[in-house]
Every structure is written in structure tokens, then in C-alpha cells.
Amino acid sequence: MQSIPTSSEPPAPLLQHRTDQHGICILIPTYNNSLTVRDVITKVQAYTNNIIVVNDGSTDDTPAILAATPGIQLISYLPNQGKGWALRQGFQAAIAAGYRYAITLDSDGQHFASDLHAFINKLEADGPGLIIGARNMDQAGIPSKSSFGNKFSTFWFWVETGVRVPDTQSGYRLYPLQPLRGMRFFTYKYEFEIEVIVRAAWRGVPVSFVPISVYYAPGKERITHFRPFTDFSRISVLNTILVIIAFLYIKPRDFIKSLGRRETYSRLKRQIVNAEESNLQKSVAIALGVFIGIAPIWGFQIIACLFLSTLLKLNKFLVLLSAHISIPPLIPLILYLSYLTGGLLVEKPVALQYGKQLTLAAIHYNFVQYVVGSLLLAAGAAIASGLATYVLLFFFRKKSPALTS
């Protein structure tokens, strides 16, 4: 009987062809995880050999374990700098090595290498983007502080980007590396994982998710370097900064950019005549815009329109459009009417003539009269415009014909 020749080379890892095809590496940051890091790397090596490990200044047996682990690209430095810094060093190394994507997973054993399939499948189905591995936060064993922190972070991510994802704190992610090139990040600890996805979304990178499994070791067996008070405080400060940037710059920028696109006009037309919105919703949107346009918040009107229309789920375009009641030619008239209205309420009103006496110095000197009057005028104009809109829509809005089969 003729014997069948066998190859002496071990079989290729399960996902090696696909990770090579897409230019994907696996990035594992680690700090003092000597009990789990070898097992994590071994399990990943069953799927691919494209592995970068960043030793973030470990002081236990981790450096010796990594030095004895073959088949990895190792980055080490001292002292410990934080997870964000480790990820940033890993991204730089991955870009230098020619990779186009990096899948990050933690070295404490909570992530499963078998879920690497899900990220690659999602990438192949939807195209380039940032993919977050979403944990089932309702499963048994999830620490309560992790569940609360995730809800907190997910809410602010939606406020900052308008994108809804179920899990923004998972460290199991696929990053497209090209959009990260040239970015100058300013965080380097746990809060980096918030900064990077927010700023990627601001650059137009699609952010999506895939469900993953997760394991939390029970009780004292679980090793975590997250410091609840310190790190949560840093994340809160970061979110405050990101919200300010979002409403001062990002959202106005995106709105102005959208006005230059042809498809925007048809979309805006659909928003105005949106049959899904009731007459009351449209009237409230216009009333809100008029109030913001007259209220004494000059310079912050667009921010207020975008924030409140999002919060109250109103038609953003109608709110912004009606807020333009304060266009430059009407501003002097609004200021003058605000003074007249304020004069009805303040104890010692100042009568200003429309024209010469209506100066910035006069506004500053009679600030209380102006603020009181502008708020009262804004409220009155908002109510009047809202009622007028409702009446007009009631009589003239065309009903959409029912769909026929």
C-alpha cells in the first residue's frame, strides 16, 4: 500500500488568510496580567499570527512571559503609562507594519478569541468602519459599576455624535487605522477609548457593533486596574469637553456642510412636510426656534437649537429656520422691542430711542431691563408664532392620501 505523504508544517491558523487579506492585526495591551496573558495569546494564535502585544510597564512576571512567547511583535516600555497610551503605541506599530485594521482585546481573559469571526464578518458585510464588540450587559456576572458606567458613557456618546450603539466601553473593537493617522489625541488612560470613537465618528467613520461573549472572573479572581473614582472623573471631564466641542463646532459644521449637498434640499423639504409629525409638533418646533432667536443668548443660538431639538425630538430644520428671526437687519428692532417690553416690568425703566441711543454701552448699562424684556418678548412671540402655525396647518395642510394596495 502506498503511503500518503504528510506535511511537517503545522496547519495555518483558522483566520490567517482572512486577516492577511484585509490587513488585520490583533492588538493586545497588557499591564500586570501574568496569570492570563499567555493563555490569551495562545488562544488568539489559533486564529492568526498577526499579533502585536504592548507591555505597558508591567512590574510582575508579564515581561518574562512575553519574552518567552514566540510569534508575537512585542512593544515594551517603562514606566506604566495607561491603557490609552498602550493602544496608541500599538496603533503606530500596526500602521508602520502596513496593517489596515487592528482588533483590540484585553489580556485579562474576559474576551473570547472565537469572536474574531464576528468582526471580520461584519467588516466584509458592511465595509470599512469602527466596530465595537457589544456585551450583553444583562447577563449574570456583569459588575453593577460596569453596567452603570456603560449606560452613562453610551448616552454621552449619542449626545456628542448622534450615533447609537449599545456598548461604548467594550475594549474588544476593530479599528480602521487610516482615519487615525495624523490624529493628535490628548488622553492616555481609560478615557482614550471614549475619545477615539467620538473623534472617529466626527471624521465620518461609520461606528457599528457586533454582539460578543464576555467572561468576568468571580470575586477576587478578577484583576482590574480601573480606579472607579479617578477614572470615572477623568471620563466625566472628557465628556464635558467633547460635548462643548460638539455643540460649538462639530454639529454647526456638519449642518453647514450639509447645506451644500444637493440631496440635502430634498431631505429638508421632506422634513418640512413630514407627514409623520403632527401639527402640534411642527408648531412647537417653530415656537421654540422663535424663542431661541429672540432670547438673550447671542452666539449660542445654533447650539441651543440643536441641543433642545434633539432633546425634545423636534424637527431640527424648523427650529433652526424659525430661530433666524434674529437675522442682522432685525436685530436692532428686536433689541428695541426688548427694551420697551422690559420697561413694563422693571422698577425704573429707561426709555431709549430707536437709533442713536441703542448702543452696546446702553445695553450694558441697562442690562436687567434688556434681559427681562427679551425673555418676555421671546415668550410672547413664541406663543404667537406657535398658535399661528397651528391654525395655518390645521386649515391648509394637505393630508397625505392613503396607500392603496
C-alpha positions as CSV (number, residue, x, y, z in Angstrom):
1,M,0.0,0.0,0.0
2,Q,1.3,3.4,-1.0
3,S,1.7,5.8,2.0
4,I,0.2,9.3,1.8
5,P,2.9,12.0,2.3
6,T,2.3,14.3,5.2
7,S,3.5,17.8,5.6
8,S,5.7,18.6,8.6
9,E,4.4,22.2,8.8
10,P,1.5,22.8,11.2
11,P,-1.8,23.9,9.8
12,A,-2.3,27.6,9.3
13,P,-4.4,29.4,12.0
14,L,-8.1,29.4,11.3
15,L,-8.4,33.1,10.2
16,Q,-4.9,33.6,8.8
17,H,-6.0,34.0,5.2
18,R,-8.7,36.5,6.1
19,T,-6.6,38.6,8.4
20,D,-3.9,38.8,5.8
21,Q,-6.4,39.6,3.1
22,H,-7.8,42.5,5.0
23,G,-4.6,43.6,6.6
24,I,-5.8,42.9,10.1
25,C,-3.7,42.5,13.2
26,I,-4.7,41.7,16.8
27,L,-3.5,44.3,19.3
28,I,-3.3,43.2,22.9
29,P,-2.4,45.8,25.6
30,T,-1.3,44.4,28.9
31,Y,-0.3,45.5,32.4
32,N,0.4,43.1,35.2
33,N,-1.7,40.3,33.8
34,S,0.8,37.5,34.2
35,L,-1.9,35.0,35.2
36,T,-3.9,35.3,31.9
37,V,-1.8,36.9,29.2
38,R,-0.1,33.7,27.9
39,D,-3.4,31.9,27.6
40,V,-5.0,34.9,25.8
41,I,-2.2,35.0,23.3
42,T,-2.2,31.2,22.8
43,K,-5.9,31.3,22.0
44,V,-5.5,34.2,19.6
45,Q,-2.7,32.3,17.8
46,A,-5.1,29.6,16.9
47,Y,-6.8,32.1,14.6
48,T,-4.0,34.3,13.4
49,N,-0.3,35.0,13.8
50,N,-0.7,38.8,13.2
51,I,-0.3,39.7,16.9
52,I,1.1,42.9,18.5
53,V,1.4,42.9,22.3
54,V,2.1,46.1,24.1
55,N,3.6,45.6,27.6
56,D,2.5,48.8,29.4
57,G,5.3,48.9,32.1
58,S,4.3,45.7,33.8
59,T,6.1,45.0,37.1
60,D,5.1,41.4,37.7
61,D,6.1,38.3,35.7
62,T,4.4,39.6,32.5
63,P,7.7,40.8,30.8
64,A,9.4,37.4,31.3
65,I,6.3,35.6,30.0
66,L,6.1,37.8,26.9
67,A,9.8,37.4,26.2
68,A,9.4,33.6,26.2
69,T,6.3,33.8,23.9
70,P,7.1,33.2,20.2
71,G,5.3,34.5,17.3
72,I,4.4,38.0,18.5
73,Q,5.5,41.5,17.9
74,L,6.3,42.9,21.3
75,I,6.4,46.5,22.4
76,S,7.7,47.2,25.9
77,Y,8.4,50.4,27.9
78,L,8.7,51.7,31.5
79,P,7.0,53.0,33.5
80,N,3.3,52.2,33.2
81,Q,1.5,55.0,31.2
82,G,-2.1,53.8,30.9
83,K,-4.2,51.7,28.5
84,G,-4.8,54.6,26.1
85,W,-1.1,55.2,25.7
86,A,-0.6,51.4,25.1
87,L,-3.2,51.5,22.4
88,R,-1.7,54.5,20.8
89,Q,1.7,52.8,20.7
90,G,0.1,49.7,19.2
91,F,-1.7,51.7,16.5
92,Q,1.6,53.3,15.5
93,A,3.3,50.0,15.3
94,A,0.5,48.4,13.3
95,I,0.5,51.3,10.8
96,A,4.3,51.1,10.4
97,A,3.9,47.3,9.8
98,G,1.4,48.0,7.0
99,Y,-1.8,46.8,8.7
100,R,-5.1,48.5,7.7
101,Y,-7.1,47.4,10.7
102,A,-6.4,46.5,14.4
103,I,-8.7,44.4,16.5
104,T,-8.0,45.1,20.2
105,L,-8.9,42.8,23.0
106,D,-8.0,42.7,26.7
107,S,-5.4,40.5,28.2
108,D,-7.4,39.6,31.4
109,G,-9.2,36.7,29.7
110,Q,-12.7,38.4,29.5
111,H,-12.8,38.4,25.7
112,F,-13.1,35.2,23.6
113,A,-10.8,34.8,20.6
114,S,-13.6,32.8,18.9
115,D,-15.4,36.2,18.4
116,L,-12.8,37.4,16.0
117,H,-15.0,35.8,13.3
118,A,-17.8,38.3,14.1
119,F,-15.6,41.3,13.5
120,I,-14.3,40.1,10.1
121,N,-17.8,39.0,9.0
122,K,-19.1,42.5,9.9
123,L,-16.2,44.2,8.1
124,E,-16.8,42.1,4.9
125,A,-20.5,42.7,5.0
126,D,-20.6,46.5,5.8
127,G,-17.2,47.7,4.6
128,P,-14.7,49.9,6.4
129,G,-15.7,51.2,9.8
130,L,-15.1,51.1,13.5
131,I,-16.8,48.0,15.0
132,I,-17.4,47.7,18.8
133,G,-17.9,44.3,20.4
134,A,-21.2,44.8,22.3
135,R,-21.5,42.9,25.5
136,N,-24.8,41.6,26.9
137,M,-25.0,43.9,29.9
138,D,-28.0,41.9,31.3
139,Q,-26.1,38.6,31.7
140,A,-25.2,37.2,35.1
141,G,-21.8,38.3,36.5
142,I,-21.7,41.7,34.9
143,P,-20.4,44.1,37.7
144,S,-23.0,46.8,38.5
145,K,-20.4,49.5,38.2
146,S,-19.7,48.3,34.6
147,S,-23.4,48.4,33.7
148,F,-23.9,51.9,35.1
149,G,-20.7,53.2,33.5
150,N,-21.7,51.8,30.2
151,K,-25.1,53.5,30.3
152,F,-23.5,56.8,31.3
153,S,-20.9,56.6,28.5
154,T,-23.3,55.4,25.8
155,F,-25.7,58.3,26.5
156,W,-23.0,60.9,26.1
157,F,-21.6,59.3,23.0
158,W,-25.0,59.7,21.4
159,V,-25.2,63.3,22.5
160,E,-21.7,64.0,21.1
161,T,-22.1,62.1,17.8
162,G,-25.8,61.3,17.2
163,V,-24.8,57.7,16.9
164,R,-26.5,55.0,19.0
165,V,-24.5,51.9,20.0
166,P,-25.3,49.6,22.9
167,D,-21.8,49.5,24.4
168,T,-19.1,52.2,24.3
169,Q,-16.9,50.8,27.0
170,S,-16.1,47.4,25.5
171,G,-12.3,47.1,24.8
172,Y,-13.0,44.4,22.1
173,R,-13.0,46.5,18.9
174,L,-12.0,46.7,15.3
175,Y,-10.3,50.0,14.4
176,P,-9.7,51.2,10.8
177,L,-6.2,52.6,11.1
178,Q,-6.1,55.0,8.2
179,P,-8.6,57.5,9.7
180,L,-6.5,57.5,12.9
181,R,-3.3,58.6,11.1
182,G,-2.4,62.2,11.9
183,M,-4.9,62.5,14.8
184,R,-3.3,64.1,17.9
185,F,-5.0,62.5,20.9
186,F,-4.9,64.2,24.3
187,T,-5.8,61.3,26.6
188,Y,-3.8,58.3,27.5
189,K,-5.6,56.3,30.1
190,Y,-9.0,54.5,30.1
191,E,-10.8,57.6,28.8
192,F,-8.9,57.2,25.5
193,E,-11.3,54.6,24.4
194,I,-14.1,57.2,24.6
195,E,-12.0,59.9,22.8
196,V,-11.0,57.7,19.9
197,I,-14.5,56.6,19.0
198,V,-16.0,60.1,19.3
199,R,-13.3,61.7,17.2
200,A,-13.5,58.9,14.6
201,A,-17.3,59.4,14.3
202,W,-16.6,63.2,13.9
203,R,-14.4,62.3,11.0
204,G,-17.2,60.4,9.3
205,V,-16.0,56.9,10.2
206,P,-19.1,54.6,10.5
207,V,-19.4,53.2,14.0
208,S,-21.3,49.9,14.4
209,F,-21.3,46.9,16.7
210,V,-21.4,43.1,16.8
211,P,-22.6,41.1,19.8
212,I,-19.8,39.3,21.7
213,S,-19.5,37.0,24.6
214,V,-17.7,38.1,27.8
215,Y,-16.4,36.4,30.9
216,Y,-15.9,38.1,34.2
217,A,-13.9,36.1,36.7
218,P,-15.8,35.8,40.1
219,G,-14.9,37.9,43.1
220,K,-11.2,38.4,43.9
221,E,-10.1,36.3,40.9
222,R,-10.8,39.2,38.6
223,I,-7.9,41.6,38.1
224,T,-8.8,45.1,37.1
225,H,-6.8,48.3,37.0
226,F,-9.8,50.5,36.6
227,R,-9.9,53.0,39.5
228,P,-13.6,53.9,39.9
229,F,-13.3,57.4,41.3
230,T,-10.2,58.6,39.5
231,D,-11.0,57.1,36.1
232,F,-14.7,57.9,36.2
233,S,-13.8,61.5,37.0
234,R,-11.4,61.7,34.0
235,I,-14.1,60.2,31.7
236,S,-16.6,62.8,33.0
237,V,-14.2,65.7,32.3
238,L,-13.5,64.3,28.9
239,N,-17.2,64.0,28.1
240,T,-17.8,67.6,29.2
241,I,-15.1,68.8,26.8
242,L,-16.4,66.7,24.0
243,V,-20.0,67.9,24.4
244,I,-18.8,71.6,24.3
245,I,-16.8,70.9,21.1
246,A,-19.7,69.0,19.6
247,F,-22.2,71.8,20.1
248,L,-19.8,74.7,19.5
249,Y,-18.1,73.3,16.4
250,I,-19.0,69.8,15.2
251,K,-22.8,70.0,14.9
252,P,-22.8,73.5,13.3
253,R,-20.0,72.4,10.9
254,D,-21.9,69.3,9.8
255,F,-25.2,71.3,9.4
256,I,-23.5,73.9,7.3
257,K,-21.7,71.3,5.2
258,S,-25.0,69.5,4.6
259,L,-26.5,72.7,3.1
260,G,-24.0,72.4,0.2
261,R,-25.1,68.9,-0.8
262,R,-27.9,68.6,-3.4
263,E,-29.6,65.7,-1.6
264,T,-29.9,68.0,1.4
265,Y,-32.6,70.1,-0.2
266,S,-34.9,67.2,-0.8
267,R,-34.3,65.9,2.7
268,L,-35.1,69.3,4.2
269,K,-38.2,69.5,2.1
270,R,-39.3,66.1,3.5
271,Q,-38.6,67.4,7.0
272,I,-40.8,70.4,6.5
273,V,-43.8,68.5,5.1
274,N,-43.1,65.4,7.1
275,A,-46.5,63.7,7.4
276,E,-45.3,61.7,10.4
277,E,-45.1,64.9,12.5
278,S,-48.3,66.3,13.9
279,N,-49.4,69.9,13.6
280,L,-48.7,70.4,17.2
281,Q,-45.1,69.1,16.9
282,K,-44.4,71.4,14.0
283,S,-45.9,74.4,15.8
284,V,-43.9,73.7,18.9
285,A,-40.7,73.4,16.8
286,I,-41.4,76.8,15.3
287,A,-42.3,78.4,18.6
288,L,-39.0,77.0,20.2
289,G,-37.0,78.4,17.3
290,V,-38.6,81.9,17.7
291,F,-38.0,81.9,21.4
292,I,-34.3,81.0,21.0
293,G,-33.9,83.5,18.2
294,I,-35.1,86.4,20.4
295,A,-33.7,85.2,23.8
296,P,-30.5,86.9,25.0
297,I,-28.2,84.0,24.1
298,W,-26.4,85.6,21.1
299,G,-23.7,83.4,19.8
300,F,-25.2,80.2,21.2
301,Q,-28.4,80.1,19.3
302,I,-27.4,77.3,16.9
303,I,-26.1,75.3,19.8
304,A,-29.3,75.7,21.7
305,C,-31.4,74.9,18.7
306,L,-29.5,71.6,18.0
307,F,-29.4,70.6,21.6
308,L,-33.0,71.3,22.5
309,S,-34.5,70.0,19.3
310,T,-32.5,66.7,19.8
311,L,-33.5,66.5,23.5
312,L,-37.2,67.2,22.7
313,K,-37.2,65.2,19.5
314,L,-38.4,68.1,17.4
315,N,-37.8,69.0,13.8
316,K,-34.3,70.4,13.8
317,F,-34.7,72.2,10.5
318,L,-37.9,74.0,11.6
319,V,-36.3,75.0,14.9
320,L,-33.2,76.4,13.1
321,L,-35.2,78.1,10.4
322,S,-37.5,79.9,12.8
323,A,-34.6,80.9,15.0
324,H,-33.4,83.1,12.1
325,I,-35.9,85.7,13.1
326,S,-32.8,87.4,14.5
327,I,-31.2,88.0,11.2
328,P,-28.9,91.1,11.2
329,P,-31.5,93.6,9.8
330,L,-34.0,92.7,12.5
331,I,-31.6,92.6,15.5
332,P,-31.9,96.4,16.2
333,L,-35.7,96.1,16.2
334,I,-35.6,93.0,18.5
335,L,-33.3,94.9,20.9
336,Y,-35.5,98.0,20.9
337,L,-38.7,95.9,21.4
338,S,-36.9,94.1,24.2
339,Y,-36.3,97.4,26.0
340,L,-39.8,98.5,25.6
341,T,-41.2,95.2,26.9
342,G,-38.7,95.2,29.8
343,G,-39.8,98.7,30.7
344,L,-43.2,97.4,31.6
345,L,-41.7,95.3,34.5
346,V,-38.6,96.9,35.9
347,E,-38.9,99.4,38.7
348,K,-37.0,102.3,37.0
349,P,-37.4,101.8,33.3
350,V,-35.1,103.6,30.8
351,A,-36.7,104.9,27.7
352,L,-34.4,104.6,24.7
353,Q,-35.0,106.0,21.3
354,Y,-34.7,103.6,18.4
355,G,-31.4,104.6,16.7
356,K,-28.8,106.8,18.4
357,Q,-29.3,105.7,22.0
358,L,-29.4,102.0,21.1
359,T,-25.7,101.3,21.6
360,L,-23.7,98.5,23.3
361,A,-22.9,100.8,26.2
362,A,-26.6,101.5,26.7
363,I,-27.4,97.7,26.6
364,H,-24.7,97.1,29.2
365,Y,-25.8,99.8,31.5
366,N,-29.5,98.8,31.3
367,F,-28.8,95.0,31.1
368,V,-31.6,93.9,33.5
369,Q,-34.2,95.8,31.6
370,Y,-33.0,94.2,28.3
371,V,-32.8,90.6,29.7
372,V,-36.2,90.8,31.3
373,G,-37.8,92.3,28.2
374,S,-36.1,90.0,25.8
375,L,-37.3,86.9,27.7
376,L,-40.8,88.2,27.9
377,L,-40.8,89.3,24.2
378,A,-39.4,85.8,23.2
379,A,-42.1,84.0,25.1
380,G,-44.8,86.2,23.7
381,A,-43.5,85.9,20.1
382,A,-43.1,82.1,20.5
383,I,-46.6,81.6,21.7
384,A,-48.0,83.8,18.9
385,S,-46.0,82.1,16.2
386,G,-46.8,78.6,17.5
387,L,-50.5,79.4,17.6
388,A,-50.4,81.0,14.1
389,T,-48.6,78.0,12.7
390,Y,-51.0,75.5,14.3
391,V,-54.0,77.4,12.8
392,L,-52.5,77.6,9.4
393,L,-51.5,73.9,9.4
394,F,-55.0,73.0,10.6
395,F,-56.7,74.7,7.7
396,F,-54.2,74.4,4.9
397,R,-52.0,71.3,5.5
398,K,-52.8,68.8,2.8
399,K,-53.5,65.3,4.1
400,S,-51.4,62.5,2.5
401,P,-53.6,60.2,0.5
402,A,-54.0,56.7,2.0
403,L,-51.9,54.0,0.4
404,T,-53.8,51.6,-1.8
405,S,-52.9,48.1,-2.5
